[in-house]
Amino acid sequence: MTVTVVSSIIACIAVGVNVYLVIKNHKVKEILGKKEKDVSHRMYELAILKELGDRVGYSLNVQEIVDVITDSLHQFIEYSAVSYMLLEPEKVIFKMHLENSVHRRFVNDVRDRMLGSLGALLDREFDKKNVEEILSGAILVEEIEEPVRSFFNIPLVIDEKVVGVMTVADTKEGLYKEEEMTILYKIIQQASKAVTSLQGVVKTEQAKVNAMVESMEDGVVMTDSDYRILVINPAAKRVIGQEKNKEVTIFDFIDNLGGKMDIRGRLEESVKLKKDYVSERFGIKDRFYQAFVSPVRTMSDLNEGNVLGGVVIFHNVTREVELEHVRDDFTSMIVHELRTPLSGIQKASELLRMPKKPASFAKQYVDIIYQNSSSMLDLVNDILDSAKLQAGKFEISKEPADINEVMSNRIDFFTMSAAGKKIQLTSSVEKNVPKNVPFDVQRLKQVLNNLISNALKFTPEGGTISMNVFVHDPGVQVNTETEKASMHLAEAIPEDKFTALPQSLVITVTDTGSGISAEHIPELFNKFKQLDNKSLAPGIKGTGLGLAIARGIIGEHGGIIGVVSRVDGGSTFYFTLPLLAQEPKNAV
Amino acid sequence: MKKILVIDDDMTFVAMIKASTDPKKYVVESAGNGEEGLERIKESIPDLILLDIRMPKMDGIEFLKEMNEKFGKEKIPVLITSNVSSLDKISEGVSLGVRGYFIKSDESLQGIMGIIEQTLNN
């Protein structure tokens, strides 16, 4: 009895344990199964994202991306049809892929439901007439009268904007649970996230490209193969004299370019023959351009790519043309200035060789030869100096020297010429001027020669040229200093030029000549700007290199050079020499 | 006696022309720029003008324009005498009715005399 009871109990326990184990086993299996399913979902998600990546690459074409998803979705979800609707500017694309054959009404039903949900999402009405339908997969069979029994929509959202909707539908009932929807939703969300961020990158890049094209100095015009302008920047509109905001067509270019460049013909040639073209320089109004025409191809493959249209770049060469003019003018000026004394020497020698001329003429001709050869030598030296300055090879050797000596030396040198024109030439050096300022004596003489000879040129008979030397202290107004030295200036010296200067010598050369008009002053010390000596001032002759060289010499000393002037009231040229040696700088 | 007006700021050239012309055949007058040149013409019309291009105040081209306006185009024979290397200015002068041109440094004084005589005889 006891045995039976015991064995019964044991049996019961065994059964209980068994039942427990079975239940437990079942639960474990269930958990495992769920896990497996989860893993396979995850795998599927990953696989689909990888496939998206592989197949779509960096495509931003939403349709292509949605195609990838719909193509592989059946691996995971059961459905009769998967479809999507995408919004296009003019229409709605409706694409449905059928796994099983269905009735036409099934398709229409899905379409209407999708249109309805798209309408609800975007809060607007969609007309069936604007739907472009694409069916693929199984064929439509009229005998299968199965309606839509299971159905769910997932909106397609890119960059927070609804671009369409995706739908899974089946003829069986109760097929789709939360789980399926979540998975599809997740996949679409991931894809949308990828596209959104990719679009973000593209937008940023595009904004950069747009900003670049907009701000380019060269004109850029891109047309499609029918010469419709797709891209145009303000510079291109400027080429044909159009306002920034005006709409322009290829005809505006054709009209304005006239015979200078056949833009349409060149684009046609470029697009058809896939050839680049570079135009000759041509002028429109006061500007000069060179045009480059190229075909625009798709990026995928440069050799085989489709030609989308053509691009014309108008490169503004006005500056180059101007520079060429300046260079030509400069060359012809130098040639002129060299030929003149040379031809004088040649002619004088020719006269000397003539046997008939009386001997008394000889001295006159020898004088002419001497003067002409001297002036040529000066010119050659000036050209050499300015070439050195331009090449940055201009050297000075600073030694402590007495400016007082240099000034009186120059006064002596010019006294004769000044007396010839009845011009009074004076110099005054303030008592506190030190006798050991570091400067290059020869070069400083060159600067003074230039300033004094210019002053002599412009000062009419009976005028005066006065030179002054004083010390400028930092923090003191330079015009206060000139007043203290009771100096006469043509105009007040601009204080701002002196504010940053160290303690310096200031040397001024003031004449009572014709003065220089304000518009010419900025060009005065510029080598290439003063070639047109007619505009500089009436009566000036020579190369105009002298002041540019003076500026270079003073710059090498770390000083500044400038001029103040009043038309018909004379000019004051001033320059500074630092009392302590300084780094060279731009002297103006 | 033929009267030659040399309009040139190159005093050496003026002196050379004066020195090499036969005083029995020619009177040589000079002007340092276009403005002075116009003054000289106002005083008396010369038989020939030797005209420089690069001059201060009024250059040769401006002088030609003014002279054409005031005294009529091609009324007075003009030879451009210059050391300018670019042909632009010279061709501009030709369009303004000058008879010819020579580059000063390319011609000897004797050569210049030949050109002057030829121009005056034509």
Contacts between the chains, C-beta under 8 A, distances in Angstrom:
chain1	res1	chain2	res2	distance
A	328	B	86	6.8
A	331	B	85	7.4
A	332	B	84	6.0
A	332	B	85	4.7
A	332	B	86	4.7
A	335	B	83	7.1
A	335	B	84	7.7
A	335	B	85	4.3
A	336	B	54	5.8
A	336	B	82	7.6
A	336	B	83	4.7
A	336	B	84	5.3
A	336	B	85	6.9
A	339	B	83	3.7
A	339	B	85	7.9
A	339	B	103	7.6
A	339	B	104	6.9
A	339	B	105	4.2
A	340	B	10	5.4
A	340	B	12	7.8
A	340	B	13	7.7
A	340	B	83	5.2
A	340	B	104	7.5
A	340	B	105	7.9
A	341	B	12	7.6
A	342	B	105	5.8
A	343	B	13	7.1
A	343	B	83	6.4
A	343	B	104	4.5
A	343	B	105	3.8
A	344	B	10	7.1
A	344	B	12	3.5
A	344	B	13	6.6
A	344	B	16	7.2
A	346	B	105	6.8
A	346	B	108	7.6
A	347	B	12	7.1
A	347	B	13	7.1
A	347	B	16	4.1
A	347	B	20	7.9
A	347	B	108	7.8
A	347	B	109	5.4
A	348	B	12	7.1
A	348	B	16	6.8
A	350	B	108	5.7
A	350	B	109	5.1
A	350	B	110	7.5
A	351	B	16	6.7
A	351	B	19	5.7
A	351	B	20	6.5
A	351	B	109	6.7
A	357	B	19	7.8
A	361	B	19	7.0
A	364	B	15	7.8
A	368	B	12	5.3
A	368	B	15	6.9
A	371	B	12	7.7
A	372	B	12	6.1
A	533	B	56	6.7
A	534	B	56	6.8
A	534	B	57	7.6
A	534	B	59	6.3
A	538	B	56	6.0
A	538	B	57	4.8
A	539	B	56	5.0
A	539	B	57	6.6
A	540	B	56	6.4
A	541	B	9	6.6
A	541	B	56	5.9
